[in-house]
Amino acid sequence: MNNEYKHTKTTVSLINYHFVFCPRYRRKIFNIPGVEQRFKELVIAECAKCDIEILAMECHIDHVHMFLSVLPTMSIPIIMKQIKGATSLVLREEFKQLKSMPSLWTRSYFVSTAGNVSSETIKWYVDTQKTRP
């Protein structure tokens, strides 16, 4: 895996976060045909706008794993707000099964830095979500 340092005028950084979040009431939204693909498209577009690099992303039936590389100017809550906000409204408008939900995502999430385990381990964990029991 390529862990490249990010450079700005005043900083050099390597900040990788592993995020896990789920829909409200742990609903199995990714069983709905097309939701996973559209979610990924929206996340890719939003991350490109915010200068967030997606190292790995996978959706399981009722939760999402993302491994992201960010600049030090981005706080963790802002990252989650951007991603959840950019996907919630669009997905609820485009998929009739999600229209009745007042909000798509829970306010909670898990986040960890790549400090205790290597970045390769986190990437493997995210990439193998679909194949694990």
Sequence and secondary structure as in RCSB ss.txt:
>XXXX:A:sequence
MNNEYKHTKTTVSLINYHFVFCPRYRRKIFNIPGVEQRFKELVIAECAKCDIEILAMECHIDHVHMFLSVLPTMS
IPIIMKQIKGATSLVLREEFKQLKSMPSLWTRSYFVSTAGNVSSETIKWYVDTQKTRP
>XXXX:A:secstr
     EE SS EE EEEEEEE BGGG  GGGSTTHHHHHHHHHHHHHHHHT EEEEEEE SS EEEEEEE TTS 
HHHHHHHHHHHHHHHHHHH GGGTT S SB S  EEEESSSS HHHHHHHHHTGGG  
